[in-house]
Amino acid sequence: MTRRKKSRSIADKVQIRTGRRKDFKKWRAENPDQVHSGPRYVAKKKDQRKSQAAAKLERMNAAPLLPLHPDAPAEHDDKGGNDEGGKA
């Protein structure tokens, strides 16, 4: 005789605002204008974005300038992109 595996899901047991979790998900989908992030979360994310932008700017300023197109010899002007001298 085999033993039934226990379910670890607590989705049906969680109580949030309007009752069950599934009810809250339905309410949230039907009323997007009433759902918004908390002020602490918004402030935290704003600080994170600001520090991330500062770090990115610092990295950009510290990086060496690389030439996009190094000086190539004049004989390497084939427009076909292959090394066979223009033969396709």
N, C-alpha and C positions, 0 to 999 in steps of 0.2 A: 504494500500500500504506500502510495507516495504522499508526501507532505505538501500542503499548499504553501506557496511562497508568500511571505508577508509583503504587503505593498508599503513602500516608504512614502508615498504621496500623501500630503496633508492638504491638498487642494480643496477637498470637500469639508475639511474640519476648520478651516481658517475663517474667522469672523471679521469682516472689514466693513465699516460704515453701514451700508444698506442691508447687511445680512451676510449671506454667503459670498465667497470670492467670485464665483461665476456671476452672481447678480451684480457685483461691483464692476466687473469687466463689461457687462452689458450696459450698465448705467454710464460708465466712462465713455463707451463708444457712442452712446446716444446723446451725451451732453459734453462735447469737447470744449465749449465755452466756459464751463464751470470748473474744468480741470486745469490746474496750474502748479508750477513748482513752488516750493517754499522759499522764503527770503534767504534763509541760511544757505540753501543749496545754490541759489542764483548767485549770491555773493562769493561763495567758494569757487564756483566755475568761472566767474569773472576774474578773480584773482589768478586762477590757474592759467587762463588764456593770456592774461597780461604778462605773467612771468614766462610763459612759453614763447610769446612774441619777443620779449626782451632777450631770451636765450638764443632764439633764432637769429635775431639781429646781431648779437655779439658773435655768433659763429660765422655769419656772413662777413662781418668786418674783419675777423681774424683769419679767414681763409685766404690762401695765396691766389692771385689772379692767374688763371690758366688761359693760354691762347686757344681760341676756338679752332682756328685753321692755321696750323703751323706752316711756315714757308715751305711750299712744295716745289720741287724742280719743275721747270717749264716744259720738259719733255713728257710729263705725266698728265697730259690734258685730254685723255681719251674720254669721250662722253658716254661710251657704252658701259663702262663700269667693269669691264673684264680686262685681263692682262694679255690678251692675244693680239693687241694692236688694232682693234676695231673689227676683227673678224667675228662673226656671230656663229 
